[in-house]
Amino acid sequence: MVGEIPHPGRVTLGADKNYDTADMVDALRVLGITPHVAQNDTRRRSAIDHRTTRHPGYAISQQKRKRIEEIFGWLKTVGGLRKLRHRGVARVEWIFTFAVAAYNLVRMTRLRAAPV
């Protein structure tokens, strides 16, 4: 799917630790895509080397990825999406949309209450 993205210049792709493999990183680099993959250096050597991590954009990318993970964590715990009681694409899509809307309302109230 990544290869089908039209990109005139350099593109980055963020992913979690499971994609920190030599094959994945090499394939992305061949396509001209910079892998902003979280480093998986527990019990092995990471495929993401200093060529990627030295740039400030990599650190920013990892901070943004954490924000997205927090949203999915909220959806699973508070939004009730960890184990759905309903089946079918239409119902699951409705529940997901409802939970994300609830998250947005909670987030908007926090943003509005923040001192400027």
Secondary structure, DSSP 8 states (H G I E B T S, - for coil): -GGGS--SS-EEEEE-GGG--HHHHHHHHHTTEEEEE----SSS--S--HHHHTSHHHHHHHHHHHHHHHHHHHHHHTS--SS-S--SHHHHHHHHHHHHHHHHHHHHHHHHHS--
